[in-house]
């Protein structure tokens, strides 16, 4: 049973380009969460999605960032017009039931570097 | 306040010793306190978690101590091993919330 799959593992983008990060949750999990980890810091919540719905996007920057979790396919975190400050590790987690009480399962992350 | 403060930032312990990492919070609505372990290049993995109705939870060499009145909780790793070298994060959540608030992390090194 594969865990949470994130790709790519590493992504380099020039300033002004778009970054697309993909996350396939564990089988049977319909709840997806995105977190961002800046160097030497803890993880910060960005957004929580269920299939075709954004439930909580309180941690998402107001501009340039968007997320989706379509009926078919992986969840996508999209960053438009990337800037150097977007360089971070982006982690996706999934759960069978909503919330962390049953234990999130995190993917290995996508390391985004903006040059 | 939706913050969890973690200390120390880094910790070096000899093999066989006890590693202790502390966290403090302000929001009394928090009702779930997990610890995560992260190895380089990997995502965080749930290690152990506690609810505020108990003061201690033990799983193998890992123990969470919880002090509700002081709003503090800590992770104790007994008989620390080199394989325990990793970054540890405390976190907290509250009823109805779908997200975790993480501490800043502690980089633990166990010397052989």
Interface residues (C-beta under 8 A of the other chain):
Chain A: X4 X31 X33 X35 X40 X41 X42 X43 X44 X45 X48 X55 X56 X59 X91 X93 X98 X99 X100 X101 X103 X104 X105 X106 X107 X108 X109
Chain B: X6 X32 X34 X36 X41 X42 X43 X44 X45 X46 X49 X89 X91 X93 X96 X97 X98 X99 X100 X101 X102 X103 X104 X105
